Amino acid sequence: MSHSNQIDRLSIDEAGRELLPWLINLALQEDDSAGFLSQTVLTVEAASQGAHSTSIIRGVKGTWRVLATTQSLENLPQDLLSEALDSESFQYAAPFYATPLKRLDSSGHLLVQSARASTRQSAWDSMAAAVAFAWDIFRQRQDSSRLAERLAAMLEMTADWNRSHETEALLEEIAKTSTRLLGAERATIFLLNANGNSLVGKPALGVADGELVIPSDAGVVGEVVLTGEPRRVDTDIAAEQRQINREVDQKLDFETRSLLCVPLVNAAGQTFGAFELINKIRGNFSDEDQVALVDLAAHSAVAIENTQRVEHLETKRRIVADEAAGHIHLIGQCPQIKQLKQTIERIADTDLSILITGENGTGKEVVAQMIHYLSGRRDEVLVAVNCAAITESLLESELFGHEKGAFTDAHQSRAGKFELADNGTLFLDEIGDMSLGGQAKLLRVLEEKVVVRVGGSTPIKTSARVIAATNQELAKLVEQKRFREDLFFRLNVVAIEIPPLRDRAEDVVELANHFLKLFCCKARRETPAISLASQKRLLEHQWPGNVRELRNLMERLAYLSSGNVIEPDDLAFINSPRSPGSLVPMNLSLADATRIFQCDYIQKHVKASGGNMTDTASQLGLHRSNLYRKMRQLGMEDNSEPLE
C-alpha cells in the first residue's frame, strides 16, 4: 500500500499533513527509538498552540510508562488515559488531551498533551495519526534492519552450534551469543534432569562448577517450564518483581532487575527446559525481544537435542568399546607371549603400519584387536577384511568403494572399507593372498592416504590405520614375484610374529581353563575341572590347529561333557589334515618324545583292531606277552583282561 493511500486511510487532515514530512524525515534518519520519540514530541509541541507539555505514554500491565515527554509530568489524569485507551478515541479533560496512536501493531500507546488553549479534536486526531504513521515507518525500518541482523547472526550461530559435540560448551556459546544479540547482562539455559524434579542451569557465573540447580517449580523459570508459555518481568512492576526467586540471586551474588524467559521445546513438542535472559541493558525486554528469544530457543532446542544425542551415542560407543576391549586378552605367561604383550603396548598408540605373522589359529586377529583397543582409536571402528575371501574383481570395490553404475551390479553408491575405517583401524587379514593388481592400488592408498571409488573421480581422504596379517612367508613370496617388494617394506614397518601353540606348552592348560570357563558360562553350567591325566594329554598333543583348535575343543566339552571332571576319554582331538596323527612337541627330550610316539602308536593299533590284543601284537610284529610288557614299561593303563 502506498504512503498516500495509508495517509487517506488514517484520515490525516491538513494539520497532520503539515506535520507529517518532518516526522517522516525523523523516521528515516533516527536509528534509536528513544531519540526518535523525543524528537517526535518536540516536533508535535512546536506545531501546537499553547502546549505546556507533549508526551507519548504506554499503558503496561495497569501502569503508565512515559516513553518520551517535553516536560516532567505530574498528576496524570488516570481516568482520562484509561478512557482514551479503552474507547480507542480522543478524550479531553482540561487541560489534557489524549488520543490513541492507532498504529498497525497498536499496543496501548497514547499521544498526550497539556495545553492552555483548546484544540480541535479533528486536528489533534490528525496529528496523532501523523505520529502513528511516522512511527510505523520508523518501526518497520528498524524491524527490517534488526531482522536482517538477527537472521544473519542466527544463521552463523546455529551453524556453529550444530558443530558442537559437548553440551556444556554449547550452552555457554548459546548464552554468550544471546546476551550479545539481545542486549542482556546474562543468560542461562535450564534443562530438566532425568527425574524431572530439578532444573539444572548453565552457565551460572559465581556458582561452583558453573551449574545452578533449582526445583522444577521454582520462580518464573519453573512457571515457564510448567505452562510452556513465555514470561517477562519488568523493572517497574512491583507485583512481577516479587515473583523473582531472590534465593537464586543470593547464590549468584547478583541482582535480577528484569528478565525474559521462554520454554525449550523438543521435536516431540515436550518442554524440556527454559531459556532465560536477565537484565536488559537498556530498559525492559520488549515484545520484539521476546519474539527473537523464542526463535533463538527453537534453534537452541534443536542444537541441544542434537548435541545430547551425539554425546549419548559417543558414550554408548565408548561403553561398547570398553566392553569389547575387556574381552580381548592374550592368555599366557610363556616368554614369547610376555614379549609380545610388551611389544603391543609400545606400538599400539602409534600410527605405524604393522605386519602380524603366524600360523592359522594362533590369534592374529586377537593381536590386531588388542592393538586397536590400546590405541587412541579405540572409540572408533575396527574394520576387518579377509583378503583371501574376496575375488580379485571385487577387491578394489570392497576396499575403495564404488559409485552408482560403476559396473553391472552397482545399483547404488557404496563406501569402501577404507572410508568406513576412517579415524579407526583397518585389519587386512591374509594379505599374502591379495592379487598383484590389488597390491599396487593398496600401496598407492597407503602412500597418499587418499582413495578414489571405482567409477568415481573425487579423491576421498582416509586416516585409517592399516594392520596386515598373513600365515605365509611374504619374503619368499617377494622372491617368487608373487608379492610386491615395495608393499612388503611399507607394511613391514613393525613385524609381530605369533608363536604356534606347540611352542607354548606352559600356556596350554591356562588357555584350556580360560576357554572352558568362558563357554561353560554361556552354556549355563558349572565349569568342570580338568584332571591331571587330561592335562597331560593336552600337553602331549601337537595342536596343529593352534589356539583355535584348543578353543573349539573346550567349546565342545562345555556343551557335550556331563561330568564334573574332564577325563582323557573326553578329549576328542581332531588331527590336522596335513598329518596322519598327532605330532610330538618339539620341546621334549628324545626319550620323552620316543615314549609319547610309542604310546600313541600302540593306542591307534589297539583301536584299529577293536581291542583284540593278539591282532594288535601281530600288527606290531610282537608276541602278545611282549606287547603287554612294553605297555607296562611305557606306563600305559591296562585295567582289563586282554581281549582275544
ZADO-603396 format. One record per residue (C-alpha): residue number from 0; x, y, z. Coordinates in Angstrom, 2 decimals. Example, Ala and Ser with C-alpha at 12.3 -4.5 7.8 and 13.67 -1.06 7.14 Angstrom:
REC  num       c1       c2       c3
REC    0    12.30    -4.50     7.80
REC    1    13.67    -1.06     7.14
% end
This chain:
REC  num       c1       c2       c3
REC    0     0.00     0.00     0.00
REC    1     1.37     3.48    -0.95
REC    2     2.04     6.20     1.64
REC    3    -0.75     8.30     0.08
REC    4    -3.31     5.52     0.49
REC    5    -2.17     4.89     4.05
REC    6    -2.50     8.63     4.87
REC    7    -6.02     8.69     3.44
REC    8    -6.94     5.56     5.42
REC    9    -5.71     7.17     8.66
REC   10    -7.69    10.38     7.94
REC   11    -4.75    12.72     8.24
REC   12    -6.10    16.20     7.50
REC   13    -4.30    19.50     6.94
REC   14    -2.82    19.73    10.46
REC   15    -1.36    16.29    10.21
REC   16    -0.18    16.75     6.62
REC   17     1.88    19.79     7.60
REC   18     3.48    17.81    10.42
REC   19     3.98    14.58     8.52
REC   20     7.04    15.46     6.33
REC   21     9.00    16.43     9.44
REC   22     8.05    13.23    11.22
REC   23     8.80    11.01     8.22
REC   24    12.21    12.67     7.93
REC   25    12.84    11.80    11.59
REC   26    11.71     8.20    11.00
REC   27    14.17     7.81     8.14
REC   28    17.13     9.41     9.88
REC   29    16.94     8.34    13.53
REC   30    18.41     4.95    14.42
REC   31    17.45     4.97    18.07
REC   32    13.85     4.55    19.30
REC   33    14.27     6.88    22.28
REC   34    15.81     9.55    20.05
REC   35    13.01     9.27    17.51
REC   36    10.28     9.57    20.13
REC   37    11.99    12.51    21.87
REC   38    12.30    14.42    18.59
REC   39     8.69    13.49    17.71
REC   40     7.13    15.05    20.86
REC   41     9.23    18.17    20.38
REC   42     8.03    18.45    16.77
REC   43     4.37    17.94    17.75
REC   44     4.65    20.53    20.51
REC   45     6.21    23.06    18.14
REC   46     3.26    22.56    15.78
REC   47     0.71    23.02    18.61
REC   48    -0.53    26.25    20.19
REC   49    -0.25    26.93    23.89
REC   50     1.09    23.50    24.81
REC   51     2.66    23.03    28.25
REC   52     3.90    19.50    27.57
REC   53     3.60    16.78    24.97
REC   54     4.16    13.10    25.77
REC   55     3.91     9.61    24.35
REC   56     2.67     7.21    27.03
REC   57     2.12     3.48    27.03
REC   58    -0.19     1.51    29.26
REC   59     1.60    -1.59    30.51
REC   60     0.06    -4.09    32.92
REC   61    -2.08    -1.49    34.73
REC   62     0.62     1.18    34.93
REC   63     1.53     4.12    32.71
REC   64     5.01     4.31    31.27
REC   65     6.25     7.60    29.80
REC   66     8.25     6.83    26.65
REC   67     9.02    10.47    25.73
REC   68     7.99    13.90    27.03
REC   69     8.89    17.56    26.64
REC   70     8.27    18.38    30.32
REC   71     8.10    16.44    33.55
REC   72     4.57    15.21    34.01
REC   73     2.68    15.49    37.28
REC   74    -0.79    14.36    38.29
REC   75    -1.53    12.39    35.14
REC   76    -5.31    12.04    34.68
REC   77    -5.55     8.27    35.12
REC   78    -9.25     8.09    34.25
REC   79    -8.75    10.14    31.09
REC   80    -5.91     7.95    29.90
REC   81    -7.83     4.76    30.64
REC   82   -10.91     6.04    28.85
REC   83    -8.90     7.01    25.77
REC   84    -7.22     3.64    25.70
REC   85   -10.40     1.62    26.28
REC   86   -12.55     3.59    23.84
REC   87    -9.70     3.98    21.33
REC   88   -10.85     7.59    20.79
REC   89    -9.98    11.20    21.58
REC   90   -10.60    12.26    25.20
REC   91   -10.35    15.70    26.81
REC   92   -10.33    16.84    30.44
REC   93    -8.85    20.30    30.78
REC   94    -6.02    20.86    30.37
REC   95    -5.21    17.34    28.99
REC   96    -5.84    15.88    25.56
REC   97    -5.31    12.15    24.94
REC   98    -5.60    10.27    21.67
REC   99    -4.60     6.65    20.89
REC  100    -1.79     6.17    18.40
REC  101    -3.60     3.79    16.10
REC  102    -0.62     2.09    14.58
REC  103    -0.87    -1.09    12.57
REC  104     0.54    -3.00    15.56
REC  105    -1.24    -0.87    18.15
REC  106    -0.29    -1.84    21.69
REC  107    -1.67     0.76    24.10
REC  108     0.21     3.93    23.11
REC  109    -1.28     7.41    23.68
REC  110    -0.33    10.87    22.49
REC  111    -0.98    13.18    25.48
REC  112    -0.73    16.97    25.69
REC  113    -1.36    19.57    28.36
REC  114    -2.31    22.89    26.75
REC  115    -3.65    26.32    27.73
REC  116    -5.72    26.75    24.56
REC  117    -8.32    24.39    23.25
REC  118    -7.56    22.27    20.21
REC  119    -9.98    20.91    17.70
REC  120   -10.47    17.17    18.09
REC  121   -10.01    16.62    14.38
REC  122    -6.70    18.49    14.39
REC  123    -5.46    16.57    17.43
REC  124    -6.53    13.22    15.95
REC  125    -4.82    14.21    12.71
REC  126    -1.53    14.95    14.44
REC  127    -1.81    11.67    16.39
REC  128    -2.38     9.81    13.12
REC  129     0.69    11.50    11.62
REC  130     2.78    10.45    14.63
REC  131     1.48     6.89    14.37
REC  132     2.19     6.80    10.63
REC  133     5.75     8.06    11.07
REC  134     6.30     5.68    13.95
REC  135     5.16     2.78    11.76
REC  136     7.76     3.79     9.17
REC  137    10.44     4.00    11.87
REC  138     9.46     0.64    13.38
REC  139     9.30    -1.09    10.02
REC  140    12.70     0.28     9.14
REC  141    14.13    -0.78    12.48
REC  142    12.40    -4.15    12.38
REC  143    13.73    -4.89     8.91
REC  144    17.25    -3.89     9.90
REC  145    17.20    -5.84    13.16
REC  146    15.55    -8.83    11.50
REC  147    18.26    -8.97     8.85
REC  148    20.96    -8.69    11.52
REC  149    19.27   -11.26    13.72
REC  150    18.74   -13.73    10.88
REC  151    22.35   -13.39     9.78
REC  152    23.52   -13.82    13.35
REC  153    21.21   -16.81    13.88
REC  154    22.42   -18.45    10.69
REC  155    26.02   -18.10    11.80
REC  156    25.23   -19.13    15.36
REC  157    23.22   -22.23    14.56
REC  158    25.86   -23.41    12.10
REC  159    28.44   -23.16    14.89
REC  160    26.09   -24.68    17.46
REC  161    25.31   -27.73    15.36
REC  162    29.02   -28.47    15.04
REC  163    29.36   -28.72    18.81
REC  164    29.67   -32.19    20.34
REC  165    29.69   -31.13    24.01
REC  166    26.53   -29.90    25.69
REC  167    28.27   -27.77    28.30
REC  168    30.36   -25.89    25.73
REC  169    27.25   -25.48    23.56
REC  170    25.22   -23.94    26.41
REC  171    27.98   -21.46    27.15
REC  172    28.15   -20.46    23.48
REC  173    24.36   -20.04    23.27
REC  174    24.33   -17.86    26.40
REC  175    27.20   -15.73    25.18
REC  176    25.64   -15.17    21.76
REC  177    22.12   -14.43    23.02
REC  178    23.25   -11.81    25.54
REC  179    25.15   -10.01    22.80
REC  180    22.30   -10.26    20.31
REC  181    19.51    -9.12    22.64
REC  182    21.43    -6.73    24.88
REC  183    21.17    -8.60    28.19
REC  184    23.64    -8.91    31.04
REC  185    23.36   -12.66    31.48
REC  186    21.70   -15.74    30.02
REC  187    21.10   -19.17    31.50
REC  188    19.75   -22.31    29.88
REC  189    17.84   -24.54    32.30
REC  190    17.39   -28.23    31.47
REC  191    15.22   -30.72    33.34
REC  192    17.19   -33.51    34.98
REC  193    16.48   -37.17    34.31
REC  194    13.88   -37.36    37.10
REC  195    12.15   -34.16    36.05
REC  196    12.20   -32.78    39.60
REC  197    15.04   -30.29    39.19
REC  198    16.23   -27.75    36.68
REC  199    19.95   -27.53    36.02
REC  200    21.05   -24.13    34.76
REC  201    24.24   -23.43    32.83
REC  202    26.26   -21.32    32.66
REC  203    25.88   -19.93    36.19
REC  204    28.63   -17.42    36.91
REC  205    29.79   -17.41    40.51
REC  206    28.44   -20.90    41.30
REC  207    30.70   -23.89    41.83
REC  208    31.16   -25.82    38.57
REC  209    29.10   -23.14    36.81
REC  210    25.95   -25.17    37.44
REC  211    22.81   -23.92    39.21
REC  212    20.26   -26.47    40.46
REC  213    16.75   -25.33    41.42
REC  214    13.41   -27.13    41.95
REC  215    11.49   -27.62    38.71
REC  216     8.60   -25.48    40.01
REC  217    10.68   -22.61    41.39
REC  218    10.15   -18.99    40.33
REC  219     9.50   -17.67    36.87
REC  220    11.62   -20.37    35.23
REC  221     9.60   -23.11    36.88
REC  222     6.35   -21.45    35.76
REC  223     7.59   -21.26    32.16
REC  224     8.56   -24.95    32.18
REC  225     5.21   -25.88    33.75
REC  226     3.00   -23.79    31.44
REC  227     5.11   -23.77    28.29
REC  228     4.40   -20.04    27.94
REC  229     6.95   -17.15    27.82
REC  230     7.16   -14.78    30.81
REC  231     8.60   -11.29    31.26
REC  232     9.37    -9.37    34.42
REC  233     9.84    -5.61    34.11
REC  234    11.85    -3.42    36.46
REC  235     8.95    -1.14    37.42
REC  236     6.18    -3.67    38.06
REC  237     6.23    -4.42    41.79
REC  238     3.93    -7.42    41.55
REC  239     6.23    -9.03    38.99
REC  240     9.36    -8.22    40.95
REC  241     8.02   -10.30    43.83
REC  242     7.97   -13.36    41.54
REC  243    11.75   -13.31    41.09
REC  244    13.49   -16.07    43.02
REC  245    15.79   -13.99    45.21
REC  246    17.38   -17.11    46.67
REC  247    18.97   -17.66    43.29
REC  248    20.19   -14.05    43.29
REC  249    21.86   -14.70    46.63
REC  250    23.57   -17.82    45.31
REC  251    24.80   -15.89    42.30
REC  252    25.63   -12.73    44.27
REC  253    23.63   -10.89    41.63
REC  254    20.53    -8.69    41.40
REC  255    17.86    -9.52    38.86
REC  256    16.03    -6.38    37.76
REC  257    14.31    -7.63    34.61
REC  258    14.09   -10.97    32.91
REC  259    12.70   -12.71    29.87
REC  260    12.15   -16.47    29.91
REC  261    10.84   -18.76    27.17
REC  262    10.40   -22.56    27.07
REC  263    12.71   -25.00    25.30
REC  264    10.59   -27.47    23.34
REC  265    11.88   -30.65    21.67
REC  266    10.83   -32.17    18.35
REC  267     8.09   -34.16    20.10
REC  268     6.52   -30.95    21.44
REC  269     7.64   -31.60    25.02
REC  270     9.09   -28.83    27.18
REC  271    12.48   -29.95    28.46
REC  272    13.85   -26.68    29.82
REC  273    13.82   -22.91    29.68
REC  274    15.93   -20.15    28.16
REC  275    16.30   -17.11    30.43
REC  276    17.77   -13.68    29.76
REC  277    18.46   -11.44    32.76
REC  278    18.66    -7.63    32.98
REC  279    18.09    -5.81    29.73
REC  280    20.96    -3.36    29.46
REC  281    18.68    -0.56    28.30
REC  282    15.21    -0.53    29.86
REC  283    12.97    -3.60    29.82
REC  284    12.72    -6.54    27.45
REC  285    10.30    -5.80    24.61
REC  286     7.84    -7.78    22.54
REC  287    10.45    -7.84    19.83
REC  288    12.99    -9.30    22.26
REC  289    10.50   -11.99    23.20
REC  290     9.90   -12.93    19.56
REC  291    13.66   -13.05    18.99
REC  292    14.28   -15.20    22.08
REC  293    11.52   -17.62    21.04
REC  294    13.31   -18.01    17.70
REC  295    16.64   -18.46    19.45
REC  296    15.12   -21.02    21.80
REC  297    13.77   -23.02    18.85
REC  298    17.22   -23.16    17.23
REC  299    18.85   -23.83    20.60
REC  300    16.50   -26.73    21.32
REC  301    17.47   -28.42    18.05
REC  302    21.19   -27.86    18.69
REC  303    20.93   -29.11    22.30
REC  304    18.99   -32.22    21.29
REC  305    21.46   -32.99    18.51
REC  306    24.43   -32.49    20.81
REC  307    22.90   -34.60    23.56
REC  308    22.14   -37.30    21.00
REC  309    25.75   -37.24    19.79
REC  310    27.02   -37.34    23.37
REC  311    24.72   -40.27    24.12
REC  312    25.92   -42.15    21.05
REC  313    29.54   -41.41    21.86
REC  314    29.01   -42.59    25.43
REC  315    27.38   -45.80    24.22
REC  316    30.15   -46.29    21.67
REC  317    32.74   -45.78    24.40
REC  318    30.96   -48.30    26.63
REC  319    30.80   -50.81    23.77
REC  320    34.49   -50.22    23.04
REC  321    35.36   -50.71    26.72
REC  322    33.32   -53.91    26.86
REC  323    34.90   -55.19    23.66
REC  324    38.38   -54.31    24.92
REC  325    37.61   -56.11    28.17
REC  326    37.02   -59.35    26.27
REC  327    40.27   -59.17    24.30
REC  328    43.11   -60.96    26.10
REC  329    46.37   -62.62    25.25
REC  330    46.34   -65.57    27.65
REC  331    49.68   -66.99    28.64
REC  332    52.84   -66.42    30.62
REC  333    55.45   -68.01    28.41
REC  334    58.42   -65.78    27.48
REC  335    57.22   -65.35    23.87
REC  336    53.78   -64.11    24.95
REC  337    55.23   -61.79    27.59
REC  338    57.49   -60.26    24.96
REC  339    54.56   -60.00    22.55
REC  340    52.45   -58.10    25.14
REC  341    55.28   -55.64    25.76
REC  342    55.66   -55.02    22.02
REC  343    51.93   -54.41    21.60
REC  344    51.89   -51.89    24.47
REC  345    54.79   -49.96    22.90
REC  346    53.39   -49.71    19.39
REC  347    49.62   -49.62    19.97
REC  348    49.21   -45.87    20.35
REC  349    51.21   -45.01    17.23
REC  350    50.26   -44.84    13.56
REC  351    52.94   -47.30    12.49
REC  352    52.00   -49.93     9.92
REC  353    52.10   -53.39    11.47
REC  354    52.51   -56.82     9.90
REC  355    51.36   -59.77    12.01
REC  356    52.63   -63.22    11.00
REC  357    51.87   -66.66    12.35
REC  358    50.22   -69.96    11.55
REC  359    46.46   -70.26    11.16
REC  360    44.69   -70.22    14.50
REC  361    47.47   -68.57    16.51
REC  362    45.40   -65.44    17.23
REC  363    46.49   -62.84    14.68
REC  364    43.09   -61.11    14.78
REC  365    43.19   -61.02    18.60
REC  366    46.54   -59.22    18.41
REC  367    45.10   -56.74    15.89
REC  368    42.15   -56.09    18.21
REC  369    44.47   -55.54    21.17
REC  370    46.49   -53.01    19.20
REC  371    43.29   -51.18    18.22
REC  372    41.78   -51.09    21.71
REC  373    45.03   -49.96    23.33
REC  374    45.35   -47.07    20.87
REC  375    43.76   -43.64    20.77
REC  376    41.44   -45.02    18.07
REC  377    39.67   -47.40    20.46
REC  378    36.40   -45.46    20.32
REC  379    36.41   -45.60    16.52
REC  380    35.56   -48.58    14.34
REC  381    37.76   -51.62    13.69
REC  382    37.03   -53.00    10.20
REC  383    38.32   -56.47     9.31
REC  384    38.74   -57.69     5.72
REC  385    39.72   -61.24     4.74
REC  386    41.64   -60.66     1.52
REC  387    41.59   -64.38     0.71
REC  388    37.78   -64.42     0.67
REC  389    37.39   -61.62    -1.91
REC  390    37.80   -62.25    -5.59
REC  391    40.24   -60.07    -7.49
REC  392    37.42   -58.46    -9.48
REC  393    35.65   -57.30    -6.31
REC  394    38.67   -56.45    -4.18
REC  395    39.02   -52.86    -5.39
REC  396    35.30   -52.16    -4.89
REC  397    35.39   -53.76    -1.43
REC  398    38.36   -51.72    -0.23
REC  399    37.82   -48.41    -2.00
REC  400    34.06   -48.36    -2.66
REC  401    32.21   -47.67    -5.90
REC  402    29.84   -45.16    -7.44
REC  403    26.41   -45.99    -8.78
REC  404    26.67   -47.51   -12.27
REC  405    30.40   -48.23   -11.98
REC  406    29.70   -51.82   -13.05
REC  407    26.72   -54.03   -13.83
REC  408    25.56   -54.72   -10.26
REC  409    26.42   -51.28    -8.87
REC  410    22.83   -50.14    -8.32
REC  411    23.86   -47.56    -5.72
REC  412    26.99   -45.88    -4.41
REC  413    28.79   -47.61    -1.57
REC  414    31.65   -46.61     0.69
REC  415    34.64   -48.92     0.80
REC  416    36.36   -50.38     3.84
REC  417    38.95   -47.57     3.89
REC  418    36.17   -44.97     4.19
REC  419    34.34   -46.97     6.83
REC  420    37.53   -47.30     8.87
REC  421    38.34   -43.58     8.69
REC  422    39.91   -42.48    12.01
REC  423    39.81   -46.13    13.07
REC  424    41.70   -49.29    12.16
REC  425    41.57   -51.43     9.01
REC  426    42.68   -55.04     9.55
REC  427    43.72   -56.75     6.31
REC  428    43.88   -60.47     7.05
REC  429    45.59   -62.93     4.70
REC  430    47.31   -60.07     2.87
REC  431    49.56   -62.61     1.11
REC  432    46.58   -63.79    -0.95
REC  433    45.94   -60.37    -2.50
REC  434    46.49   -60.10    -6.24
REC  435    49.39   -58.08    -7.62
REC  436    46.95   -55.56    -9.10
REC  437    45.24   -55.12    -5.76
REC  438    48.65   -54.76    -4.07
REC  439    49.56   -51.88    -6.37
REC  440    46.36   -49.99    -5.59
REC  441    46.71   -50.67    -1.87
REC  442    50.25   -49.32    -1.90
REC  443    49.09   -46.09    -3.55
REC  444    46.42   -45.57    -0.87
REC  445    48.90   -46.26     1.92
REC  446    51.31   -43.72     0.46
REC  447    48.83   -40.95    -0.43
REC  448    46.16   -41.50     2.26
REC  449    43.52   -40.95    -0.45
REC  450    41.04   -43.33    -2.06
REC  451    39.01   -42.94    -5.23
REC  452    35.88   -45.02    -5.59
REC  453    35.52   -47.31    -8.57
REC  454    33.75   -45.31   -11.28
REC  455    34.43   -42.03    -9.47
REC  456    36.97   -39.25    -9.72
REC  457    36.69   -37.47    -6.36
REC  458    39.64   -38.08    -4.00
REC  459    38.46   -39.09    -0.52
REC  460    40.90   -38.65     2.34
REC  461    41.29   -41.51     4.79
REC  462    43.21   -41.68     8.05
REC  463    42.59   -45.37     8.68
REC  464    45.46   -47.18    10.32
REC  465    46.34   -50.40     8.49
REC  466    47.27   -53.62    10.27
REC  467    48.03   -56.55     7.95
REC  468    48.32   -60.24     8.77
REC  469    49.39   -63.37     6.93
REC  470    50.20   -67.03     7.57
REC  471    52.63   -67.04     4.65
REC  472    56.27   -66.05     4.44
REC  473    56.00   -62.79     2.50
REC  474    59.76   -62.61     1.96
REC  475    59.60   -65.85    -0.04
REC  476    56.58   -64.57    -1.97
REC  477    58.61   -61.48    -2.84
REC  478    61.41   -63.69    -4.16
REC  479    58.85   -65.59    -6.22
REC  480    57.48   -62.29    -7.63
REC  481    54.08   -63.04    -6.08
REC  482    54.17   -60.11    -3.66
REC  483    55.35   -56.57    -4.34
REC  484    58.61   -55.76    -2.60
REC  485    57.68   -52.08    -2.08
REC  486    54.38   -53.05    -0.42
REC  487    56.19   -55.59     1.75
REC  488    58.51   -52.89     3.10
REC  489    55.58   -50.47     3.50
REC  490    53.62   -52.97     5.61
REC  491    56.59   -54.40     7.45
REC  492    57.44   -51.27     9.47
REC  493    56.80   -53.29    12.63
REC  494    56.64   -57.10    12.39
REC  495    54.96   -59.21    15.06
REC  496    55.33   -62.98    14.92
REC  497    52.92   -65.06    16.98
REC  498    54.36   -68.41    18.12
REC  499    52.39   -71.63    17.46
REC  500    50.73   -73.28    20.44
REC  501    53.08   -76.28    20.29
REC  502    55.89   -73.90    21.29
REC  503    53.87   -72.58    24.24
REC  504    53.44   -75.76    26.28
REC  505    53.33   -73.85    29.59
REC  506    50.29   -71.86    28.35
REC  507    48.15   -74.78    27.18
REC  508    46.43   -75.58    30.48
REC  509    45.85   -71.91    31.28
REC  510    44.26   -71.37    27.88
REC  511    42.17   -74.51    28.25
REC  512    40.78   -73.37    31.60
REC  513    40.08   -69.89    30.23
REC  514    38.10   -71.17    27.23
REC  515    36.31   -73.86    29.26
REC  516    35.13   -71.29    31.83
REC  517    34.03   -68.91    29.05
REC  518    31.91   -71.49    27.22
REC  519    30.50   -73.07    30.39
REC  520    29.26   -69.62    31.36
REC  521    27.46   -69.39    28.01
REC  522    26.12   -72.93    28.44
REC  523    24.90   -72.01    31.96
REC  524    26.68   -74.82    33.74
REC  525    29.36   -75.19    36.38
REC  526    32.88   -75.30    34.99
REC  527    34.29   -78.84    35.30
REC  528    37.85   -79.39    36.46
REC  529    40.45   -80.75    34.06
REC  530    42.05   -83.84    35.57
REC  531    45.82   -84.22    35.74
REC  532    45.67   -87.06    33.24
REC  533    43.70   -84.82    30.85
REC  534    46.17   -82.00    31.35
REC  535    48.93   -84.43    30.46
REC  536    47.10   -85.37    27.27
REC  537    46.64   -81.68    26.42
REC  538    50.37   -81.08    26.88
REC  539    51.27   -84.09    24.76
REC  540    49.07   -83.00    21.85
REC  541    50.80   -81.21    18.97
REC  542    47.96   -78.68    18.33
REC  543    48.21   -78.39    14.56
REC  544    45.19   -76.04    14.69
REC  545    46.88   -73.92    17.38
REC  546    44.79   -71.86    19.80
REC  547    41.72   -72.12    17.56
REC  548    41.81   -75.91    17.88
REC  549    42.10   -75.71    21.67
REC  550    39.26   -73.19    21.81
REC  551    36.99   -75.40    19.70
REC  552    37.83   -78.43    21.87
REC  553    36.88   -76.57    25.05
REC  554    33.66   -75.32    23.46
REC  555    32.73   -78.89    22.57
REC  556    33.48   -80.07    26.12
REC  557    31.43   -77.24    27.64
REC  558    28.31   -78.34    25.79
REC  559    28.77   -82.11    25.43
REC  560    30.63   -83.34    28.54
REC  561    28.43   -84.25    31.50
REC  562    30.72   -84.87    34.46
REC  563    32.32   -82.51    36.94
REC  564    35.79   -83.55    35.77
REC  565    37.22   -83.66    32.26
REC  566    38.87   -87.06    31.79
REC  567    41.20   -88.17    28.99
REC  568    38.39   -90.10    27.31
REC  569    36.51   -86.80    26.92
REC  570    39.30   -85.30    24.83
REC  571    38.47   -85.95    21.18
REC  572    41.35   -84.38    19.30
REC  573    40.94   -83.56    15.63
REC  574    44.04   -84.42    13.64
REC  575    45.32   -81.94    11.15
REC  576    44.54   -82.93     7.55
REC  577    48.21   -82.44     6.86
REC  578    49.22   -85.06     9.41
REC  579    48.07   -88.69     9.87
REC  580    48.37   -88.41    13.63
REC  581    49.37   -86.25    16.50
REC  582    52.90   -84.94    16.22
REC  583    55.35   -84.88    19.10
REC  584    56.01   -81.49    20.73
REC  585    59.39   -80.02    19.91
REC  586    60.20   -79.05    23.50
REC  587    60.62   -82.66    24.78
REC  588    63.72   -84.76    25.25
REC  589    64.34   -87.58    22.79
REC  590    63.39   -90.22    25.41
REC  591    60.10   -88.49    26.25
REC  592    59.31   -87.87    22.62
REC  593    60.01   -91.57    21.84
REC  594    57.74   -92.71    24.70
REC  595    54.89   -90.44    23.57
REC  596    55.18   -91.67    20.00
REC  597    55.18   -95.35    21.06
REC  598    52.14   -94.87    23.31
REC  599    50.23   -93.10    20.59
REC  600    51.21   -95.69    18.01
REC  601    50.14   -98.65    20.16
REC  602    46.83   -96.96    21.08
REC  603    45.96   -96.46    17.44
REC  604    46.59  -100.14    16.64
REC  605    44.55  -101.26    19.65
REC  606    41.69   -99.10    18.47
REC  607    42.02  -100.29    14.87
REC  608    41.82  -103.95    15.96
REC  609    38.75  -103.34    18.09
REC  610    40.68  -104.12    21.29
REC  611    41.92  -107.54    20.10
REC  612    45.41  -107.63    21.63
REC  613    46.50  -110.70    19.65
REC  614    45.78  -108.93    16.38
REC  615    47.40  -105.77    17.72
REC  616    50.59  -107.65    18.67
REC  617    50.66  -109.32    15.26
REC  618    50.32  -105.97    13.50
REC  619    53.17  -104.59    15.59
REC  620    55.42  -107.68    14.97
REC  621    55.37  -108.66    18.66
REC  622    54.22  -111.57    20.76
REC  623    51.21  -110.71    22.87
REC  624    53.16  -111.08    26.14
REC  625    55.86  -108.76    24.82
REC  626    53.17  -106.22    23.93
REC  627    51.83  -106.23    27.50
REC  628    55.32  -105.87    28.89
REC  629    56.02  -102.94    26.56
REC  630    52.78  -101.25    27.58
REC  631    53.70  -101.61    31.25
REC  632    57.13  -100.15    30.58
REC  633    55.51   -97.17    28.84
REC  634    53.10   -96.64    31.75
REC  635    50.07   -97.36    29.61
REC  636    46.92   -98.29    31.57
REC  637    45.68  -101.87    31.37
REC  638    42.65  -102.25    33.66
REC  639    41.04  -105.20    31.92
REC  640    41.75  -108.69    30.88
REC  641    43.33  -108.99    27.45
REC  642    40.78  -109.14    24.72
REC  643    41.00  -112.02    22.27
% end
